Amino acid sequence: MTKTTAIPDQDALRRIGAKVRERLENDPEIYKVPTDRAEIFAVPNFLSPDECRRFITMIDVVARPSELHETAYIAKFRTSYSGNFNPNDPFVKGISRRIDDLLGMNPVTGEAIQGQRYLPGQEFKPHNDWFYTDQEYWKLERKRGGQRCWTAMAFLNKVEEGGHTHFTEVGASIEPKPGVLLVWNNATPEGEPNVDTMHAGTPVIAGAKYVLTKWYRTRKHS
């Protein structure tokens, strides 16, 4: 008899996925990207113009070279600037809670909201947000809340040229539109990490791109 390898957090990924999916699909204001390979949703006007401008100013304060699990600029894989906001800031806390409420997620499972800035030539090459459990870093992430389940990413400004979010396997290239919140399930309905959520921040050609991102775990994040 063949022994199957258990997928870490599979039951939680399946359960959380079903709950959030139902919540988003039942909201007539939310657009679902037409594909059966991944669950990707767009929420229009989630942030107001004033909120977008405020976050842009905050990103300029906290931005530093982006890193990938303690190692920065591996083969120029991620060349943007990023920084975490103070989770106790009342403005940040309010927006964070709005994202929690939209998805119906327990606030304790959310990571701190991160802001990112891309200048001309900067990009984030194709990647998945979920953790590869065969990698060394998983030993730490498993204890810090487990697998990532959902991603929420808000566009804060109109980019002059470039800077799309490109889901490479799905074939969807999404243009940054200020105030839009993009949300996707990092797992399949069966609770397996979904390789088809591979996505890239394509190079900014002209202007700058500002976004904020919040990731959710299957358990309390610490």
Backbone as a ProteinNet text record, in pm:
[ID]
protein_1_A
[PRIMARY]
MTKTTAIPDQDALRRIGAKVRERLENDPEIYKVPTDRAEIFAVPNFLSPDECRRFITMIDVVARPSELHETAYIAKFRTSYSGNFNPNDPFVKGISRRIDDLLGMNPVTGEAIQGQRYLPGQEFKPHNDWFYTDQEYWKLERKRGGQRCWTAMAFLNKVEEGGHTHFTEVGASIEPKPGVLLVWNNATPEGEPNVDTMHAGTPVIAGAKYVLTKWYRTRKHS
[TERTIARY]
85.1	0	88.5	57.6	138.2	103.7	207	185.9	186.7	82.3	75.1	132.6	197.6	255.4	150.8	133.9	34.5	76.8	-18.6	5.7	-17.2	84.6	67.9	-49.2	-131.5	-242.5	-350.6	-356.7	-452.3	-596.9	-633.9	-772.2	-808.2	-714.8	-740.5	-749.9	-663	-667	-799.4	-847.5	-973.7	-1090.8	-1089.6	-1199.4	-1204.7	-1089.5	-1084.4	-1117.2	-1065.1	-1092.4	-1240.6	-1311.7	-1455.4	-1531.2	-1492.4	-1562.2	-1544.7	-1421.1	-1394.6	-1453.3	-1440.5	-1495.5	-1644.6	-1718.2	-1862.7	-1893.1	-1817.3	-1838.4	-1816.1	-1707.1	-1674.9	-1768.2	-1802.1	-1887.8	-2030	-2069.5	-2204.9	-2215.6	-2105.9	-2106	-2112.6	-2223.2	-2239.1	-2142.5	-2080.9	-1987.5	-1848	-1823.3	-1689.3	-1680.7	-1575.7	-1553.9	-1462.8	-1498.9	-1415.2	-1349.7	-1216.7	-1143.9	-1190.6	-1233.8	-1290.9	-1186.4	-1156.6	-1065	-1100	-1078.2	-1100.2	-968.4	-859.3	-727.7	-688.2	-754.3	-724.9	-845.7	-856.2	-966.6	-911.9	-941.2	-888.6	-1006.5	-1011.8	-1122.7	-1069.4	-1149.2	-1114.5	-1228.2	-1191.8	-1289.8	-1269.7	-1360.9	-1342	-1363.8	-1290.8	-1310.1	-1300.8	-1212	-1196.5	-1131.4	-1036.2	-971.9	-1010.9	-1029.4	-1061.6	-933.8	-947.1	-827.7	-743.8	-808.9	-735.2	-659.6	-722.2	-654.7	-535.7	-550.5	-438.6	-322.3	-352.5	-245.8	-175.7	-252	-191.8	-97.4	-139.8	-53.2	73.6	62.3	180.5	283.6	238.1	328.6	393.8	315.8	367.8	469.8	445.2	539.4	673.8	670.5	796	878.2	812	882.1	945.8	873.3	920.4	995.9	994.5	1050.1	1199.4	1237.4	1378.5	1386.7	1505.5	1513.7	1440.3	1354.5	1276.6	1366.3	1321.6	1399	1314.1	1383	1318.5	1375.6	1300.7	1347.3	1492.8	1515.6	1643.7	1750.9	1724.3	1825.6	1774.2	1836.8	1788.6	1849.6	1771	1819.1	1882.3	1823.3	1875	1851.7	1960.2	1953.4	1855.9	1852.5	1761.1	1617.6	1578.5	1446.2	1338.5	1367.7	1272.3	1347.7	1324.1	1405.9	1327.3	1213.8	1133.1	1182.4	1111.2	1133.6	1006.3	1021	903.1	927.6	819.2	830.1	698.2	705.3	584.1	537.8	406.9	350.4	336.1	330.3	304.9	162.9	146	11.3	-76.8	-16.3	-93.6	-135.1	-91	-133.6	-284.5	-363.3	-509.3	-557.1	-492.3	-530.5	-503.2	-384.1	-347.7	-439	-464.5	-549.2	-689.9	-741	-875.5	-884.3	-784.6	-784.3	-765.6	-676.2	-650.6	-778.5	-854.1	-978	-1082.8	-1082.3	-1174.4	-1144.6	-1015.6	-979.4	-1021.7	-997	-1040.4	-1189.7	-1267.6	-1413.8	-1461.3	-1395.6	-1432.1	-1419	-1306.6	-1280.5	-1345.1	-1384.5	-1435.6	-1326.2	-1203.8	-1089.3	-1071.6	-1026.4	-991.5	-869.6	-876.7	-764.3	-631	-633.7	-507.7	-430.4	-496.8	-427.6	-358.3	-379.4	-322.1	-181.3	-96.5	35.4	19.5	123	119.7	110.5	34.5	24.9	161.4	200.1	328.8	304	381.4	374.2	490.8	467.7	573.8	577.5	697.4	716.9	808.6	764.2	842.5	873.6	1000.5	1043.7	1078.3	1103.1	1131.3	1239.9	1208.2	1300.7	1286.7	1214.1	1200.7	1083.9	1097.8	998.4	1003.7	907.2	906.8	877.2	976.9	963	861.3	817.1	711.3	740.7	639.2	655.1	515.9	514.5	392.6	404	290.1	292.4	296.6	248.3	249.2	391	409.2	542	569	689.7	733.5	779.2	702.9	725.5	848.2	914.7	1038.9	1161.9	1138.1	1249.2	1278	1400.4	1443.7	1357.3	1314.7	1239.1	1104.4	1053.8	923.4	925.7	1038.3	1047.3	1007.6	1047.6	1011.9	868.1	831.1	697.8	587.8	615.7	516.5	480.3	579.9	557.1	497.8	509.2	465.1	324.7	250.6	114.6	80.6	182	154.8	145	81.1	76.1	-4.9	33.5	-45.9	-166.9	-284	-405.6	-453.5	-478.2	-526.5	-431	-429.3	-352.6	-449.4	-430.3	-505.6	-405.2	-418.7	-323.6	-399.1	-371.4	-439.9	-346.8	-399.1	-325.7	-352.3	-247.5	-260.7	-248.7	-196.4	-180.4	-185	-206.9	-203.4	-58.2	-12	126.1	130.1	225.6	234.4	246	335.2	351.3	413.6	358.5	410.4	352.5	417.5	378.7	251.1	216.2	96.5	122.9	15.6	24.7	-14.2	81.8	62.4	57.1	-59.8	-73	-31.3	90	153.6	85.3	36.2	-26.4	-170.6	-235.9	-374.9	-383	-280.4	-279.7	-354.3	-364.1	-432.9	-331.1	-334.3	-245.6	-332.1	-316.6	-407.3	-338	-396.7	-341.3	-370.4	-271.8	-296.7	-402.5	-506.3	-608.9	-625.9	-604.3	-606.1	-733.2	-715.1	-827.4	-879.1	-835.8	-882.1	-806.5	-881	-820.8	-829	-713.5	-705.9	-691	-772.2	-773.1	-765.3	-678.8	-676.7	-644.9	-697.1	-676.3	-546.5	-452.8	-325	-333.1	-451.6	-469.8	-580.1	-587.3	-697.2	-816.2	-934.8	-1049.6	-1024.3	-931.2	-899	-799.8	-748.4	-656.9	-510.8	-475.8	-335.6	-280.8	-155.5	-97.6	-113.9	-165.3	-202.1	-88	-24.7	87	39.8	-89.8	-141.2	-163.5	-130.1	-132.8	2.2	90.4	217.8	190.5	255.9	230.6	357.2	358.2	474.7	428.7	513.9	497.9	585.4	524.9	605	678.9	789.5	871.2	793.1	815.8	763.2	848.2	784.3	856.2	866.6	756.6	756.6	670.7	715.2	641.7	683.5	592.6	617.3	490.1	506.7	393	395.1	280.6	266.7	153.7	181.2	78.3	93.8	-11.6	1	-50.8	5.2	-27	-48.5	-148.3	-170.1	-189.3	-110.1	-121	-186.6	-257.8	-323.5	-268.3	-260.6	-213.5	-331	-302.2	-406.6	-428.6	-330.2	-340.7	-297	-296.3	-256	-113.1	-93.7	39.8	113.3	242.5	321.9	459
-118.3	0	123.1	221.9	342.5	438.4	487.8	584	724.9	800.7	937.4	1033.4	1137.2	1236.2	1340.6	1363.5	1461.4	1601.9	1682.3	1821.6	1906.5	1978.4	2059.3	2156.6	2162.4	2257.8	2237.6	2120.7	2101.3	2120.7	2063.4	2076.5	2222.2	2297.1	2438.5	2517.8	2489.4	2559	2533	2410.6	2376	2445.2	2443.2	2501.7	2654.3	2719.1	2865.1	2908	2833.2	2865.2	2864.9	2764.3	2753.3	2869	2905.9	3013.7	3148.5	3180.5	3309.4	3311.9	3202	3193.7	3226	3163.7	3186.5	3333	3390.8	3530.1	3624.5	3602.8	3691	3670.3	3545.3	3517.2	3568.4	3586.7	3634.2	3786.2	3855.8	4001.4	4048.2	4107.3	4144.9	4254.5	4325.5	4432.5	4379.8	4254	4196.9	4119.4	4146.6	4082.4	3961.5	3850.8	3731.5	3712.9	3696.9	3674.3	3541.5	3541.2	3420.3	3314	3230.7	3118	3010.6	2885.3	2776.5	2725.8	2798.8	2756.1	2819.8	2928.9	2997.9	3083	3116.3	3200.4	3340.2	3431.4	3567.3	3664.4	3758.6	3852.9	3996.4	4088.5	4230.6	4308.6	4390.7	4470.3	4617.2	4677.4	4816.6	4914.4	5026.9	5137	5093.3	4998.4	4954.8	5064.7	5136	5248.9	5378.2	5483.3	5613.9	5680.1	5781.8	5853.4	5909.4	5961.6	6015.1	5904.7	5788.6	5676	5629.5	5625.8	5586.5	5683.5	5813	5913.2	5902.4	5876.3	5864.1	5745.2	5634.3	5516.1	5538.9	5609.2	5637.6	5715.1	5815.5	5893.2	5804.3	5714.3	5624.4	5526.7	5480.2	5386.9	5454.8	5580.2	5651.8	5663.9	5660.2	5669	5535.4	5424.4	5293.9	5212.1	5256.1	5172.7	5149.4	5025.3	4984.8	4870.8	4832.9	4725.4	4599.2	4546.2	4427.1	4305.7	4214.6	4093.6	3969.9	3859.1	3729.6	3636.7	3620.3	3534.4	3562.3	3688.3	3736.6	3754.9	3717.3	3732.4	3828.3	3943.8	4047.1	4032.3	4072.3	4086.1	3958.6	3843.4	3719.7	3724.3	3726.8	3730.6	3839	3948.6	4060.5	4011.6	3918.7	3857.5	3956.5	4029.2	4127.7	4256.9	4356.1	4476.5	4599.2	4575.6	4686.6	4730.9	4829.3	4870.7	4839.6	4798.3	4763.8	4792.6	4789.9	4810.1	4780	4732.6	4704.7	4830.5	4851.4	4962.4	4924.6	5024.1	5001.4	4948.5	4822.9	4765.7	4834.6	4913.8	4983.6	5124.1	5168.4	5296.6	5289.2	5381.9	5373.8	5366.9	5441.1	5438.5	5301	5248.1	5115.5	5009.3	5019.3	4920.2	4919.3	5038.3	5047.2	4982.8	5008	4948.3	4797.4	4757.2	4614.2	4542.3	4604	4541.9	4535.6	4636.5	4634.1	4516.5	4487.4	4371.4	4242.9	4235.1	4117.9	4094.3	4203.5	4191.4	4152.3	4204.9	4170.6	4019.8	3963.6	3821.5	3732.9	3793.2	3714	3638.6	3695.9	3630.1	3676.3	3584.5	3618.6	3710.3	3828.6	3922.2	3863.4	3766.7	3714.1	3633	3594	3515	3602.6	3733.8	3822.9	3867.8	3875.6	3935.6	4087.6	4158.1	4304.2	4350.1	4456.7	4510.5	4562.8	4528.3	4571.4	4663.4	4770.9	4859.9	4834.8	4847.6	4827	4941.6	4978.2	5083.3	5030.4	5047.9	5007	5130.8	5154.4	5263.5	5207.8	5292.3	5241.4	5133.6	5022.3	4910.1	4808.1	4843.5	4750	4655.3	4533.9	4429.3	4325.2	4233.8	4115.8	4000.3	3918.6	3812.1	3706.5	3617.7	3522.2	3443.3	3436.2	3369.7	3331.2	3245	3213.1	3272.2	3311.6	3366.3	3256.8	3137.2	3028.7	2976.7	2910.7	2863	2722.9	2704.6	2572.3	2494	2391.2	2324	2233.7	2218.3	2140.6	2230.2	2360.4	2453.6	2475.6	2516.2	2533.8	2635.5	2741.9	2846.6	2798.8	2686.2	2636.8	2597.1	2553.9	2515.9	2632.1	2753	2872.2	2914.4	2918	2966.2	2874.7	2746.6	2652.7	2690.7	2739.2	2777.9	2918.4	2997	3137.4	3157.5	3049.1	3062.8	2969.4	2893.9	2796.1	2855.4	2781	2815.6	2943.3	3017.2	3131.2	3080.7	3137	3094	3198.1	3320.6	3424.5	3543.6	3611.7	3734.9	3846.7	3963	4083.5	4191.5	4249.7	4350	4466.8	4586.9	4706.1	4791.2	4837.1	4931.1	5072.5	5153.7	5286.3	5401.1	5374.3	5482.9	5429.4	5521	5485.7	5491.8	5386.8	5379.8	5429.9	5515.7	5570.7	5461	5365.8	5254.6	5135	5016.2	4893.8	4871.1	4780.4	4754.8	4675.2	4592.6	4509.2	4393.9	4339.6	4213.9	4103.2	4021.5	3921.9	3781.8	3718.2	3578.6	3493	3443	3383.5	3255.9	3173	3045.8	3066	3164.4	3193.8	3274.1	3356.3	3441	3571	3616.2	3741.7	3846.7	3960.7	4072	4188.7	4226.8	4322.9	4457.8	4557.4	4692.3	4756.9	4825.8	4893.5	5002.5	4994.2	5098	5141.2	5269.8	5317.1	5277.2	5224.8	5189.8	5049.6	4978.7	4841.1	4745.3	4655.9	4551.3	4419.8	4358.6	4229.4	4122.1	4018	3913.1	3778.1	3689.1	3554.7	3447.5	3328.9	3210.7	3144	3127.3	3064.9	2912.7	2858	2712.6	2675.6	2549.1	2495.8	2468.9	2445.5	2409.9	2284.5	2200.9	2078.3	2103.8	2226.9	2260.3	2235	2228.5	2212.5	2346.3	2380.5	2503	2505.8	2615.6	2623.5	2683.2	2599.7	2646.3	2747.6	2746.6	2838.5	2980.5	3004.1	3141.5	3210.6	3148.9	3212.4	3349.4	3452.3	3587.2	3670.9	3778.1	3866.7	4011	4094.4	4238.3	4278.8	4303.8	4329.7	4462.7	4479.2	4599.9	4728.6	4824.9	4958.6	5022.3	5075	5137.3	5288.3	5348.1	5492.7	5521.7	5618	5652.7	5564.6	5545.2	5461.2	5383.2	5273.3	5190	5171.2	5197	5177.8	5078.2	4980.8	4884	4852	4799.4	4742.6	4599.9	4515.5	4373	4322.2	4236.3	4166.4	4018.9	3936	3791.9	3732.1	3623.6	3552.9	3412	3365.2	3230.6	3141.2	3013.1	2918.3	2920.1	2972.4	2981	3119.7	3142.8	3271.1	3303.4	3422.6	3463.5	3528.7	3493.9	3552.3	3591.4
0	0	0	-84.8	-94.4	18.9	83.8	192.4	134.2	161.9	112.7	216.3	168.8	256.8	292.3	420.7	464.7	423	383.9	348.4	472.6	519.3	639.7	627.1	730.8	741.2	635.4	574.7	465.2	509.8	623.9	670.6	694.2	754.5	782.3	652.3	555.8	427.5	355	362.9	297.5	367.5	499	576.2	560.6	576	563.8	421	324.1	185.3	155.5	204.8	178.8	241.8	362.3	433.6	363.2	327.6	263.3	122.3	50.4	-85.3	-86.3	3.9	9.2	40	129.3	168.1	49.5	-24.3	-136.1	-254.9	-283.3	-398.6	-379.6	-254.6	-226.6	-223.7	-247.2	-249.3	-394.7	-437.1	-578.1	-623.8	-529.6	-564.8	-596.5	-563.7	-579.7	-710.5	-787.5	-917.6	-900	-963.3	-959.6	-1095.9	-1095.4	-1220.1	-1280	-1406.4	-1466.8	-1500.8	-1404.8	-1424.1	-1322.2	-1359.8	-1264.3	-1205.8	-1232.2	-1185.4	-1052.7	-1017.8	-891.8	-855.3	-727.3	-679.8	-653.8	-746.3	-742.5	-751.9	-658.3	-651.4	-650.4	-702.9	-701.1	-636.2	-538.6	-464.6	-502.9	-578.7	-620.7	-506.3	-512.3	-417.3	-270.4	-243	-103.7	-20	-80.2	-13.1	-84.1	-6.8	-64	-115.5	-202.5	-248	-132.4	-30.2	85.1	158.3	173.1	239.8	158.4	27.1	-59.5	-43.7	-48.2	-34.7	99.9	202.7	337.1	343.7	286.4	287.1	204.7	93.4	11.1	91.8	164.9	250.4	356.5	414.7	518.1	460.9	338	275.2	252.4	209.7	187.2	315.2	429.8	558.7	597.8	576.3	626.5	522.2	396	287.8	302.8	281.6	277.6	176.6	130.1	30.3	75.2	-12.5	20.7	37.8	124.1	151.2	128.5	111.8	97.2	203.2	311.9	420.6	456.8	493	543.7	437.2	313.8	209.4	103.4	92.7	1.4	-137.8	-236.4	-373.8	-430.2	-401.2	-459	-609.4	-685.3	-832	-880.2	-805.3	-835.7	-849.2	-763.8	-770.5	-728	-621.2	-569.9	-545.3	-628.1	-622.5	-577.8	-513.9	-464.1	-326.7	-270.1	-131.8	-53.7	70.7	149.4	296.5	373.3	516.4	584	707.2	783.5	855.2	857.4	931.4	1078.4	1162.8	1304.9	1321.1	1365.8	1374.1	1477.1	1566.8	1669.2	1626.8	1510.1	1457.3	1430.8	1484.2	1470.8	1325.3	1236.7	1095.4	1035.6	1059.6	1007.6	1066.5	1196.1	1262.8	1204.1	1172.5	1115.6	978.7	892.6	758.7	768.6	858.3	877.3	918.1	1006.6	1053.1	940.6	852.3	738.9	646.7	628.7	545.4	615.8	748	824.8	806.8	821.2	814.9	675.2	573.1	435.7	412.6	458.2	437.4	543.2	655.5	766.4	838.6	836.4	899.2	1043.5	1127.8	1266.1	1262.9	1323.9	1319	1365.1	1456.1	1510.3	1406.5	1297.2	1194.3	1090.6	1096.9	997.1	1031.2	929.1	946.6	944.6	988.5	983.5	838.6	814.6	679.2	636.5	514.5	459.3	340.4	332.3	217.7	124.9	-5.8	-104.7	-204.4	-244.2	-344.3	-454.3	-578.3	-694.9	-777.8	-804.5	-890.9	-1028.9	-1129.1	-1263.4	-1266.1	-1331.8	-1341.6	-1230.1	-1122.9	-1010.7	-1034	-979.2	-1002.9	-891.4	-895.7	-809.9	-904.9	-932.1	-1030.8	-984.8	-1076	-1042.4	-915.2	-828.6	-698.6	-647.5	-550.1	-475.9	-336.6	-278.3	-142.6	-37.1	-71.9	26.7	48.1	160.7	199.1	144.4	94.4	49.1	171.9	206.5	334.5	334.7	219.9	217.5	237.8	256.2	275.1	423.3	452.2	590.3	665	596.5	665.2	717.4	662.8	707.6	854.6	905.9	1047.7	1137.7	1096.5	1172.8	1144.1	1016.1	980.6	1033.2	1043.9	1098.9	1241.4	1316.4	1455.7	1467.9	1361.3	1365.3	1307.7	1290.9	1239.5	1126.4	1079.1	975.1	835.9	749.5	607.4	582.7	479.7	435.8	358.5	390.3	321.8	220.4	264.7	174.5	170.8	55.8	37.2	1.5	61.5	26.2	-11.4	-131.4	-178.6	-240.1	-189.9	-238.1	-323.3	-436.6	-520.8	-470.3	-461.4	-401.8	-501.1	-620.2	-717.4	-860.3	-952.5	-1094.1	-1140.2	-1204.9	-1253.2	-1397.5	-1427.5	-1563	-1668.5	-1642.4	-1737.4	-1664.7	-1690.9	-1630.2	-1491.3	-1417.1	-1279	-1260.5	-1357.9	-1343.2	-1246.9	-1191.1	-1116.7	-1213.8	-1250	-1355.3	-1294.9	-1299.5	-1258.2	-1378.1	-1371.4	-1488.6	-1535.9	-1444.5	-1482.9	-1528.7	-1472	-1506.2	-1635.2	-1659.5	-1777	-1756.7	-1630.5	-1600.2	-1559.8	-1626.6	-1595.3	-1548.6	-1423.3	-1361.4	-1344.2	-1406	-1401.2	-1266.4	-1208	-1080.1	-1094.7	-1013.9	-1009.8	-864.5	-836.3	-697.8	-624	-503.5	-418.5	-433.8	-539.5	-561.9	-470.3	-406.3	-324.2	-400.5	-425.1	-491.1	-383	-391.4	-289.2	-357.8	-307.1	-365.3	-261.4	-292.4	-210.1	-254.3	-162.5	-195.1	-202.7	-174.3	-177.7	-275.6	-308.6	-388.6	-297.6	-353.5	-269.4	-184.8	-229.9	-154.4	-41.2	-31.3	76.8	46.7	-81.4	-119.8	-170.1	-136.9	-191.8	-343.7	-394.8	-536.2	-618.2	-700.5	-783.4	-888.1	-917.8	-1019	-965.7	-838.4	-786.4	-808.4	-884.3	-919.7	-981	-928.2	-977.8	-969.4	-1046.8	-1050.9	-1043.4	-985.3	-998.1	-1115.5	-1231.9	-1351.5	-1337.3	-1409.5	-1392.1	-1417.3	-1329.8	-1353.9	-1463.4	-1565.7	-1676.8	-1656.9	-1610.6	-1585.6	-1463.6	-1382.7	-1262.2	-1145.4	-1052.3	-934.5	-904	-833.3	-795	-643.9	-581.9	-437.8	-411.4	-326.9	-288.3	-139.8	-82.8	51.9	48.1	132.9	132.3	274.1	288.1	414.9	385.5	453.1	437.9	561.5	540	650.5	663.4	788.1	818.4	859.1	871.5	913.7	1064.1	1138.3	1283.5	1330.7	1458.7	1514.7	1473	1416.6	1374	1488.6	1500.8	1609.8	1557.7
[MASK]
++++++++++++++++++++++++++++++++++++++++++++++++++++++++++++++++++++++++++++++++++++++++++++++++++++++++++++++++++++++++++++++++++++++++++++++++++++++++++++++++++++++++++++++++++++++++++++++++++++++++++++++++++++++++++++++

